[in-house]
Amino acid sequence: MKIGLDTFACDGGKSGVGMYLSELLRRITPSHALFELFGWEYDKFTYSDVAPNFEFIPRCRVKGKTGIALWHIYKYPQFAKQRQFDACLFPAAHRHLPYSSPCPTVGVVHDMAAYWGNIKTRVHLGALLRMVMPNSLRHLDRIIAVSHWVKQELIERAKVSENRIEVVSNGIDHTKFFPRQRNEESVLLIQPFSFRRPYVLCVSRIDHPVKNHIRLIKAFDIFKEKTKFPHRLVLAGGDSNNASLVKDAAAASPWKSDIFFTGYFPTNSLPELYAGADFVVYPSMYEGFGMGAIEAMACGVPVLCARAASLPETADHAALYFDPYNVEDMADRMITVSSDRDIYNEYRSLGLERAKDFSWDKCVERTLEIIYETSTS
């Protein structure tokens, strides 16, 4: 059995989707079917560490959303037929898909952010892809949704039949994300950075308005003004849409000297960054799953979460929630968790228990089962 695996739109392994693909590849053993990867030529060595024995076939030299969309629509069917795939997996099915396929297809949908909010707030797919995406999703044989929230959006927005969607939650690697020993050092060294403690952490690409960093900065201003605590705000993530607006807001803050942008932060060092934080804030107005919340919980750090989209489903009862549109409400939760040690310890314990429910091994096992079921049906 030969399975094609599309690596397009996985962001060179640096995004949440890229991490998902890496964890999947890491757990595919020689006893499984033959997998062939295909994608951008510059991604050829991206997954060589986690999948050294997999063949990678470079495709589509034209860069840009329109170019890759056209390749999937017009070139993929012939390519899949030539490679004689028994099935094909699209780990970023919410971004790029073929319109038709000569073999059975399985797509993983991590979010429907391109259809969230109004035209000014959406994550843009490009005109062509946005037009054909709902129909392409309906043409998939099976869809894996990372949350029940995403499943419901697929049913309502893309009109996908419910019986073709299965919810398989993302996992977490507990050998990497776990509580660290808390020492008394005032400065935490995580190459190539040093972080002065205590700090409040937000891990997310800098993407305005969906990730809600500007309201977080305003809430941090209120938190600092009311408490006079020495905390810094660490914003860890690469620049994306309207990042300059977020940085302008930080520069205008009276506490700008306590706001630190790391840029893209190395994935291997993230557990240490989480574990060193006093608490983590997840202010996003839209998430298909909310991986950062679970990662922080697994590291033994209390999580403050926006009551929005899939986040209440993912974090369940183990986070302190706030209205993502209300900076006073957000600041109030920050003050509460930093001032009340009983609440701090309660949500630390609840988070550790909640994180146990998520496993990459379980996620990948069920994903592979769905691929095999689809290829033989």
HELIX and SHEET records of a PDB file:
HELIX    1   1 ASP A   11  GLY A   13  5                                   3    
HELIX    2   2 GLY A   16  ARG A   26  1                                  11    
HELIX    3   3 GLU A   41  ASP A   43  5                                   3    
HELIX    4   4 LYS A   65  LEU A   70  1                                   6    
HELIX    5   5 TRP A   71  LYS A   75  3                                   5    
HELIX    6   6 TYR A   76  ARG A   83  1                                   8    
HELIX    7   7 ALA A  113  TYR A  115  5                                   3    
HELIX    8   8 ALA A  127  HIS A  139  1                                  13    
HELIX    9   9 HIS A  148  ARG A  157  1                                  10    
HELIX   10  10 GLU A  162  ARG A  164  5                                   3    
HELIX   11  11 HIS A  213  THR A  227  1                                  15    
HELIX   12  12 ALA A  243  ALA A  252  1                                  10    
HELIX   13  13 LYS A  256  ASP A  258  5                                   3    
HELIX   14  14 THR A  267  SER A  269  5                                   3    
HELIX   15  15 LEU A  270  GLY A  276  1                                   7    
HELIX   16  16 MET A  291  ALA A  298  1                                   8    
HELIX   17  17 LEU A  311  ALA A  315  1                                   5    
HELIX   18  18 ASP A  316  ALA A  318  5                                   3    
HELIX   19  19 VAL A  327  SER A  339  1                                  13    
HELIX   20  20 ARG A  341  ALA A  355  1                                  15    
HELIX   21  21 TRP A  360  THR A  376  1                                  17    
SHEET    1   A 7 GLU A  55  PRO A  58  0                                        
SHEET    2   A 7 LEU A  34  GLY A  39  1                                        
SHEET    3   A 7 LYS A   2  ASP A   6  1                                        
SHEET    4   A 7 ALA A  87  PHE A  90  1                                        
SHEET    5   A 7 THR A 105  VAL A 109  1                                        
SHEET    6   A 7 ARG A 142  ALA A 145  1                                        
SHEET    7   A 7 ILE A 165  VAL A 167  1                                        
SHEET    1   B 2 VAL A 187  ILE A 190  0                                        
SHEET    2   B 2 PHE A 193  ARG A 196 -1                                        
SHEET    1   C 6 ILE A 259  GLY A 263  0                                        
SHEET    2   C 6 ARG A 232  ALA A 236  1                                        
SHEET    3   C 6 TYR A 199  VAL A 203  1                                        
SHEET    4   C 6 PHE A 279  TYR A 282  1                                        
SHEET    5   C 6 VAL A 303  ALA A 306  1                                        
SHEET    6   C 6 LEU A 320  PHE A 322  1                                        
END                                                                             
